[in-house]
């Protein structure tokens, strides 16, 4: 995590990021993170309340047998799919040559060693050899049905995490695009992020008064490629939006001119939708601001993508957690919301200034990746090699004034065939 010393004109330097150590992170004193707060950030907890401003989603509760399937070593796929998609590379051909259903396929990018395997397998029960369509047929049918309902291609995640670290094994060009249940199973079983959701979601949390149980869920959303320039991470402290920043590490010149409009739209969205409705006073949320050619500023309605804990596990991106924790909120609002009628305590200002004249005029800072910042990646780096854009799209992003419209159009032309139809949720709340 970058330190304050690693901030240059509001941006972390590459050296600061590379030199951040676990010891630095341990020096940051976080307020206690409760189990309840982690549960409040679970997708199935917040989505029903905010579904009309979110991505269309279908939530499937997972049975213990499905969870055990994810935990089991080896990858056994369903045998009822006519076309089983497998990774297309030389290594994959060797790894998958025996069968699409094999307990010997690599999992979570681990190196399989016969000696270590024989030692670790002693005393361990054998995995259920049945394919998913026989082991948990109802969930298998649900996944199939939802994929068809959402346009034929979905993006999977569990309660908190998507299997982004497993995109390397995807048969769909290093993306999280899934067109069959087997695509979903392959990503889930190959992901350490998913494993963390199941095994370590409540690590380093403190007990809370609530005894609400944890129910693992599978979330399926229509697969689409959002314009990366218009994704933002937002930080809320004591029910005040204190900062927001790009989620993508590329520099887009046209964003500078849009800064006031972006801040205004996100702040208005937060005030109307989240500030007094989310249970916890401090949290992190991600939004997408799509392009709207009919709008004066070319920006559309803000859409909620995800909610993350106010905790070290959440990436601060262009902010350091140290500065976020040290930020003094004017008139912080303390407490959690159990219901909409519950009053909240408005505390005195955290600042030393007794002048309350501008205490309610907090305008959050929007941090953008600057052109000359060495921390900014670019489209030619290995990290983005699987997501390179055509040259004309990159050129459009550099066009300055008017660049947003052209960039958005190029992006739409490149990705419109990849989506699963209308991705925004406009239906009434589920019963």
SEZABA-816618 format. One record per residue: z negated, y negated, x of N, C-alpha, C in turn. Coordinates in steps of 0.001 Angstrom, whole numbers, plus 500000, padded with zeros to 6 digits. Layout:
# SEZABA-816618
ZYXZYXZYX...
# end
This chain:
# SEZABA-816618
500000501182500849500000500000500000500000498764500888500942497834500721500988496667501579499748495810501424499329495184502515498151494327502490498581492892502278497591491992502105497905490581501932498581490020503168498198490546504350498813490069505578500288490433505630500693491384504803502088491816504791502923491076503775502456489954503268503199489198502269503881488012502928505199487923502748505960486810503284506683486147502134506310484917501824506880484189500700506848485024499425505704485660499228505518486417497996506096487810498026506666488235499177507272489551499244506643490354500368506441491665500200505923492492501280507002492751502318506639492703503593507594492992504644507705494487504840508797494912505496509003496334505741507906496896506621507495496123507647506426496590508532505131496775507767504857495857506839503609495955506076503581497226505250504725497569504675504781498782503860504658500022504735505373500021505850505346501197506716504001501397507385503267500292507627501997500385508340500804500561507420501035500503506095499924500716505165499425502144505316498126502317505461497545503640505683496591503993504572496217505261504555495241505714503565493926504983503756493608504659505006492360503943505263492385502568504620493552501893504683493676500587504038493432500710502544494004501763501933493848501946500490492394502186500127491675502909500988490287503224500683489407501984500738489836500956501484489033499752501607489087498906500334490096499119499508490211498376498261489248498983497247488343498166496754487332498646495814487849498438494393488173499531493728488651499481492355487473499580491396487570498926490250486562499192489212486696500638488778485649501236488242485723502646487833486866502886486846487614503939487087488697504334486190488186505467485314488175505252484014487627506257483106488699507261482681488241508424482301489133509446481746489828508901480502489096508118479717489657507554478492490840506638478796490735505847479877491834504948480241493089505741480599492920506816481345494067507653481693494700508233480429493879508689479496494399509234478238495110508164477413494602506934477441495245505850476698496653505568477211496902505876478485498214505645479083499137506852478948498638507920478338499481509085478088500533508728477038501745509201477227502862508811476370502583509067474898501982510206474594501723510541473196500628509683472589499869508982473427498818508108472923499367506744472510500226506148473350500680504787473058502002504726472286502863505731472418504189505634471811504171505466470288503354506208469535503391506030468077503133504594467635502289503877468363501976502496467985503112501534468339503848501828469402504862500894469898506280501451469800506480502427468957507767503114468924508922502201468549508693501180467716509792500316467284510294499399468389509566499308469505510023498492470635510222499369471873510363500666471658510458501608472771511753502409472706511943503241473713513079504147473741512835505284472741513879505688472041513755506836471132513163508006471897512172508628471315511473509714472008511057510784471021511077512002471483510537513113470722509487513795471586508312514008471005507168514529471752506862515946471279506845516875472220506600518286471913505287518720472555504247519014471765502998519538472346503267520869473037502642521059474187502890522257474982501767523271474820502135524508474674501163525591474535500634525996475909499481526664475953498965527156477241499964528051477969500752528819477225501718529705477863502825528913478552503246527805477935504266526963478562503713526331479835502481525835479760501853525225480933501735526244482061501369527471481721501267528512482746502635528813483346503667528757482525505036528960483022505380527915484079504987526666483832505249525609484812504478525884486098503270526407485964502434526663487136502910527868487945503516528842487269503905530077487946504885529797489080504719530531490188505695530466491267506993531124490817508070530697491425509365531243491053509938530544489839511233530669489655511914530011488540512639531059487702512165531257486501512803532169485554513370531319484425514682531357484256515337530536483247515666531354482006515945530632480928516305531299479673517630532032479844517778533132479145519016533910479261519869533836478006519582532826477155520384532703475941521395531580476036521422530853477162522406529790477335523700530392477867524800530060477217526079530607477660526471530050479020526207528761479212526567528126480479525301527694481179524914528409482211523732528056482977524160527179484135523728525918484145524102524991485202523176525169486384523756525295487574522964525463488779523410524455489814522553524104490779522910523134491806524157523577492560525031522622492829526282522935493499526229522533494964525662523369495794525694523154497229525556524506497910525795524528499206525819525793499939524492526518499867523387525771500045522075526395500000521817527004498631522232526281497592521973526759496235522703528070495976523940528190496517524689529415496284523942530622496822523303530451497984522555531557498562521277531810497791520582530706497415519294530844496748519434531449495355520567531178494700520720531608493313521730532748493169522115533371494282523189534354494213522822535594493418521536535972493448521133537208492773521255537085491267520695536000490712520674535850489254520172534470488925520481533998487738519905532735487295518452532908486934518018534116486694516622534419486416516048535153487612515312534450488438514778535056489649513432534492489975512538535361490373511212534913490777511196534510492229512345534617492909512379534289494324512971532931494611513345532187493588513926530872493816512883529909494339513275528972495215512300528055495800511729527113494767510503526724494923509819525844493982509167524688494721509354523485494206508739522286494763509065522103496241510272522513496613510763522263497960509895522901499023509183523976498679508333524648499646509157525681500402508810525884501680509459526912502472508762528236502196509538529246501830508970530546501509508837531362502781507661531861503045507403532655504238506815533983503804507402535082504253506988536393503762505549536700504115505094536325505342503727536629505741502730535843504918502991534511504794502047533680504050502045534056502585503220534452502058503286534826500654502462536073500376502527537029501291501797538268501059500307538035501079499865537071501912498440536768501959497998536041500703498820535058500274498407534223499148498507534964497827499358536008497777499545536714496515498492537779496262497668538084497293496647539114497119495691538721496001495530539576495055494566539321493991495071538405492903496303537873493016496832536973492012497577537772490945497377537446489675498102538160488618499592537863488694500396538839488361501834538655488397502273537738487262503305536940487549503828536035486537504510536824485428504446536282484233505121536895483087506622536917483371507257538080483371508679538167483736509634537787482614509127537519481430510009537208480307510642535828480482511894535656480053512524534338480104511898533408479070512046532102479233511411531141478322511742531350476854512971531729476547513340531908475141512598533060474485512023533957475282511196535038474744509707534737474913509368534007475950507957533746476244507369532690475311508113531637475041507675530611474074508895530185473255509339531042472345510584530808471603510577529547470752509427529193470170509392528019469303509642526738470096508972526586471240509194525401472073510627525385472591511137526543472964512520526633473446513488526135472376513274526552471139514140526105470041513986524606469803512752524098469907512532522669469729513280521854470772513224522284472020513919521559473083515419521533472812515967522667472419517392522743472091517744521777470963516914521786469936517169520951468769517099519467469112516102519083469907515945517674470268517104517201471138517558518036472058518698517657472894519907517348472019520156518186471025521275517948470113521053516681469296519821516483468817519503515312467994519692514011468756519357514011470046519395512781470841520719512578471564521751513280471129523078512992471655523601513952472693522862515006472995523366516012473913522894515900475344522185514822475671521657514662477030520330513924476948519314514459477622517981513860477548517398513669478943516337512873478968515545512590480168514142513119479887513651514101480665512338514685480376511206514046481169510018514099480629508807513738481353507626514402480656506503514457481334505280514919480693504472513702480254503167513837480116502332512765479573502482511458480331502564511550481658502616510337482480503827510285483396504280511413483877505250511419484972506559512101484604507641511543485146508947512194485082509177512940486397509941514015486370510157514815487585511175514191488536510973512918488887511933512218489742512070512871491109510984513464491583511032514083492905511847515371492915512233515849491748513005517094491660514481516846491371514900515584491367516301515286491058517259515968492028516783516274493227517630516925494233518155518284493764517410518929492867517813520267492420518616520219491124518774519037490559519473518907489282520951519255489423521514519950488448522954520224488465523783519017488062523125517922487674523834516748487168523759515593488161524345515764489314524537514697490295523250513970490654522227514723490970520988514138491469520363513163490474520422513478489190519790512666488156518818513545487372518142512935486396517254513687485512517944514037484193519241513978484170520009514297482967519896515784482653519536516092481416519387517483480982520217517708479726521084518697479765521910519016478603521575520377478010520587521047478575520159522350478063518683522539478375518000523438477667516604523722478010516439524160479463517401524914479993517282525362481379517261524195482362518020523134482065517963521937482914516551521366482929515919521353481763514553520838481650513593521710482448513688523023482265512780523931482970512930523803484484514156523696484940514417523622486378513751522392486989513859521255486323513244520031486834511720520108486790511176520573485669509720520617485524509085521542486552509694522688486779509102523663487696509276523269489160510193522347489439510456521949490824509760520651491204508972520083490313508407518749490516506924518761490842506563518109491920505150517908492246504531516841491349505343515886490872504827514873489952504335515529488662505108516473488163504720517199486952503471518022487214503421518660488367502234519438488731500998518553488760501149517327489243500016516395489279499527516084487875500447515888486937500049515625485550499187516754484999499527517975485352498824519131484801497527519437485525497473519166486818496331519609487619495400518489488073495919517264488218495125516221488873495109514892488118495450514909486841495533513656486085494216512901486057493102513613486102491802512957485950490993512944487246491667513152488362490987513040489652490455511620489832489266511511490391488651510216490727488366509355489500488229509975488335487844509214487150486368509441486854485814508543486056484415508677485661484360509083484197483264509668483817483100510119482437483053508928481489483536509127480282483477508097479247482819508683478015482495507817477074481786508265475875482655509148474992483971508983475106484878509759474265485018511183474788485101512118473877485330513508474256486737513944473833487658512966473760489028513258473352489652514278474300490218515350473772490792516385474638492136515951475211492538516597476274493838516365476888494814517421476395495903516977475809496942517884475335498222517624476118498663518560476951499929518367477660501086518277476665501991517349476913503152517196476037504410517057476883505519517447476291506837517218476870507498516103476078507927515067476769508603513935476140510086514013476483510925513969475471512372513960475671512934512662475112513669511945475956514291510683475553515788510768475825516606510022475072518043510045475352518293509627476797519158510349477473519474509972478843520408508770478834520025507741479564520915506604479738520595505963481077521527505186481572521359504546482871521072503066482663519806502652482677519487501237482493519993500410483656520334499170483374520735498245484430519527498023485340519554498457486595518358498401487440517870496993487729518750496006487601518342494627487871517385494099486810517343494748485656516600494207484523515415495078484116514904495851485072513683496627484864512540495933485601511412495767484919510297495019485503508973495741485268508106495638486262506737496158486151505797494981485927504884495109484965504024494008484538502555494408484671501739493482485167500340493768485465499427492942484557498553493642483840497643492998482889496212493178483373495497492057483510494091492098483919493263491330482900492264491975482329491389491352481322492214490701480213493251491407479756494140490986478664494920489718478990495159489485480272496023488391480709497146488975481560498383488580481270499512489010482084499510488174483356499155488795484474498949488040485716500145488097486650501075489014486440502231489088487321503217490139486861504468489966487268505493490959487013506493490930488156507192492027488360508119492106489485509234493092489183510283493015489986511363493988489890510845495391490166511435496354489491511160497749489827512173498264490844513346497677490870514384498086491806514287497248493081514535497872494234514346497201495519515635496593496050516542496206495195517758495528495615517694494057495227518395493239495997518448491804495723519617491506494789519323490814493680520341490391492728520290488867492631521281488166493192521226486697493226521079486046491858521686486624490815521647485980489502520261485982488875519348486820489371518014486873488773517230485589489007517495484902490108516753483675490402516883482651489289518102482453488799518326481480487730517730481945486407517553483245486254517007483791485011515491483894485027514872483523486131513425483701486266512641483108485092512836481834484724512055481281483597512279482042482290513523482440482031513822483142480781513174484522480761513200485210481887512585486537481956511084486440481731510440485492482420508994485322482264508656484984480822509426484081480226509157483665478852509285484834477878510330485622478028510545486739477109509479487820477268509157488163478510508163489211478728506785488740478285506447487485478573505149486953478165505028486928476644506096486521475965506078486505474501505927487924473948506628488874474546506510490274474133505078490764474310504490490459475447503113490875475717502148490272474706502282488983474439501370488306473516501475488880472104502691489159471666502897489612470292502621491098470098502919491887471119502902493337470934501738494068471594501311493621472763500410494431473566499023493847473797498916492555473873497693491943474392496437492410473668496465492399472353495262492749471591495399494075470842496400494857471192496577496144470516496378497329471450496635497140472746496407498255473661494907498421473859494406499647473880492951499860473905492233499234475091492853499245476268492176498763477470492618497352477826491718496617478466492011495237478828492843495091480078492836496088480948493615496049482188494502497285482249495784497065482424496743498164482485498045497638483067498996498517483267500304498164483819501368498701482866502365497884482564503432498383481694504799498033482281505773498877481979507141498687482445508025498314481264508916497362481494509817496925480428511252496898480931512147496918479969513572496760480235514059495615479364514811494693479968515335493543479232516857493667479205517417494298478190518868494521478171519644493222478012520896493281478382521776492122478255522209491964476804522264490725476348522763490396475013523726489228475163525015489505475052526029488478475267525940487352474253525340487601473093525244486575472056524036485666472242523160486019473165521972485209473405522295484058474351521598482944474185521846481771475021521618482074476494520582482855476793520298483190478189520838484566478574521617485173477680522257486468477905521268487631477977520030487409477592519023488462477622518684488906476204518482490209476039518161490752474733516673490949474537516327491733473525514927491992473205514271492854474279513054492507474607512296493275475592511942494636475003512107495679475802511806497040475361510744497656476267509782498302475652508716498961476402509204500324476887509068500559478190509522501811478793508361502744479093507259502191479602506138503041479985504873502206480096503727502888480036502419502271480254501710503078481330501165502378482322500538503036483463499096502574483624498262503402484232496856503024484418496688501873485407495648501084485192495206500093486175494381500881487191495083501491488138494451502442489053495297502554490314494701503007491412495434503098492680496672503976492604496693504941491685497840505848491580499096505134491115498961503957490506500116503195490035500627502300491157501915502346491418502522501586492510502566500102492153501998499275493035502026497833492816503359497194493149504273497926493774505605497446494129505535496153494936505975495028494401505990493781495167504642493074495198503649493626494545502279493117494618501427494125495379500389493631496040499394494542496604498241494633495612497619495791495552496479495945494647495327495039495062495227494736496332494146493862496781494242492493496123495441491924496106495578490596495505495471490647493986495916491731493377495769491853491928494298491935491535493523492688492298492092492815492007491353491516492275491821490750493264491154489490493609491562488341492695492621488522491911493113487437491064492051487040490040491788485750489939490785485235489009491453484878487682491075485574486640491660485351485318490870484280484579491522483199484148490817482209483331490396482828481995489132482662481652488608483191480392489008484652480168488579485545481022488924486961480833488355487499479531489077488386478904488638489023477665488205490437478009486938490706477804486335491952478250486174492909477073486399494183477338486141495194476317487371495992475973487153497081475260488233497945474807488369497838473301489563498141472817489840498069471386489794499469470800488807499719469965488747501004469260489560500936467979489606499749467373490434499527466199490772498050466153491738497695465333492253496336465319491230495321464826490206495781464104489214494847463584488065494602464557487996495390465613486870495268466536486978493979467342485954493113467322486013491875468097485879492155469584486497491289470392486413491394471837485611490230472381484984490461473508484157489434474132485006488559475035484993487251474783485693486300475636484701485749476633484924486076477896483990485682478946484334484299479453483419483715480218483696482460480895484718482668481979485329481595482459486350481709483479485810482365484736486667483151485396486295483784486655486393482806487817487067481677487603487240480724488687485998479873488831485923479163489961484789478290490221484990476913489611486191476660489104486504475359488530485997475303487096485192474291486790484636474160485445485586473456484485486700472972485010487649472262484169488471473264483371488274473293482048488964474251481187490258473691480612490696472560481139491822471877480526493070472755480472493344473493481583494541474317481634494213475798481652493017476132481142492544477495481311493381478508480543494033478075479455494833478995478663496319478913479005496670478177480063498059477972480418498474478842481593497938480034481692498287480930482781499726481412482612500551481105483603501936481568483611502059482624484697502403483852484338502458484916485343503571484686486355503332485133487559504332485030488620505313486187488517506603485873488592507640486899488655508130486998490090507928488141490712508388488353492081509706489114492069510667488554492787511978489165492918512222489535494375513069490503494593513441490869495958514354489780496501513922489121497562514685488020498128515781488540499051516796487725499260517989488132499999517680488582501416516844487831502116516604488110503532515355488939503767514820489539502711513607490334502887513954491693503467513409492029504636513745493326505245513219494511504457512292494265503522511765495371502716512754495815501652513730494953501352514688495291500306515672496333500808515824497385500063516820498386500389518174497868499921519212498599500220520521498216499709521280499468499322522434499271498748523152500406498173523723501352499224523678500978500496524238501838501531523196502702502208521936502535501862520892503305502516520868504725501989520339505667502784520276507059502328519513507229501026518468506397500819517669506549499610518522506363498364519553505533498474520393505273497310521748505969497411521906506887498355523206507511498551523695508242497307522768508753496512523161509485495304523408508557494129523114507266494317523247506319493205524123505135493601525023505328494564525860504224495008526720503718493860526883502417493820527718501812492802529088501512493393530119501493492556531422501074493049531346499666493623532211499375494574532162498092495272532264496923494303533106497057493267533271495937492340531990495641491565531165496680491327529896496458490639528932495712491549528886496121492820528026495424493771528487493983493935529806493771494030530328492416494165529944491564492964529962492156491786529587491406490586528142490969490648527281491791491252525868491435491346525653490263492276526630489979493137526504488893494095527185487616493608527643487618492377528493486537491912527756485255491592526423485288491629525667484073491349525756483708489889526108482449489593526188481993488213527247482800487469526895483304486324527802484140485563527820485575486019527058485860487070527076487203487626526445488233486726525452487851485938524765488817485085525723489430484087526518488599483430527435489103482405528437490093483012529006489710484159529995490584484789529345491856485313528171491705485924527465492870486453527121493833485323526636493283484213526271494122483074527483494850482508528624494158482446529826494789481916530300495921482820530281495663484137530684496714485082529745497912484976528465497603484859527470498681484756527695499491483483527986498801482393528221499487481121529444500385481212530523499867481811531739500656481935531506501912482764530653501780483781530414502903484674529510503955484052528606503543483171527569504455482692527642504792481215528500504136480437528451504320478983528734505758478570529480506496479378529774507883479027528624508817479345527597508313480048526496509168480461525359509193479453525345508234478549524206508115477655524250509091476503523183509047475692523094509950474561523110509208473252523934508158473130523983507403471891522986506264471897522548505874470700521596504778470568520246505204471140519796504499472166518568504932472836517333504215472315517506503180471494516342502410471055515829502894469714514528502957469612513858503503468430513748502430467361514370502671466217514286501736465096513754502389463834513391503643463926512919504371462754511488503994462432511051504198461185509647503965460849508755504940461576507480504613461634506530505469462350506520506861461752506387507834462662506315509214462200505023509458461448505098510344460481503906510692459718503051511643460514
# end
